[in-house]
Amino acid sequence: MAAVRRVSVAELIRQSIECFVRQEAGTNRATILARAKSAVGRFASSTSEGSIDHDRHLADAFSAR
């Protein structure tokens, strides 16, 4: 399919995901991006090294379930 469209497999995957998200959300790309941007800054962490120890924090959060 990628060869027929003359795009890379990675590009085909990106297009497929975008299509799926649009279909699931029932909306267009601009609305999806606006919704994602509105989430920026909404959440806070009690720790200052969240990005440094991201994997450890994520593992801790999932093990607490």
N, C-alpha and C positions, 0 to 999 in steps of 0.2 A: 504494500500500500504506500509506504514512504517513497519507494522508487517510482511508482506511477505518478505520484504528486511532485516528485523531484524535491523532496525535503528530507532532512535527517530524521532518524527514528526519534531522537530527542524532541524535535519540533513537532512531529506527529503526536507524541505523547502529550506535549504542552497543549496542543490544539484539542486533543481528546479530553483532557482534564477541564479545560476552559468550557468546552461544549457541555460536559457533564454537569459542571457547577452551575452553568447558566440554566440548564434544563431543570436541575433540582431546585434551584432558587426561584425559578420562574421569572427571571429578570435579566437585564442586560449587564454587560461588563462595567459600565459606568456606575450603575447602582451598587454592584458588588464591591467595587473599589471604594466608593463613598462609605459604604457600611464598614469595610475593613479599616479605613482611615478614622472613622468615628470611634473605633475601639482603642486607638493609640492614646496612651496616657491614662486610661481608665483604671488600670490595675496597678497596685503597688506591692512591693515586697517588704518584708520585715528585715531583710538582710541587704547589705550593700554589695556583696560579692556574687549576686545572682548570676550574672553573665559569666563570671570566672568559673564557678562551680556548678554550672547549669545541669550537667549530667547527674551529679550527685544529688542535687536538690530534686530533680525529676524522679530519680530512683527512690528517694525518701518519700516523696509524695505518693507514689504508686504503692510502695510497701505499706503505707499507713492505711490503705484501704482495707 
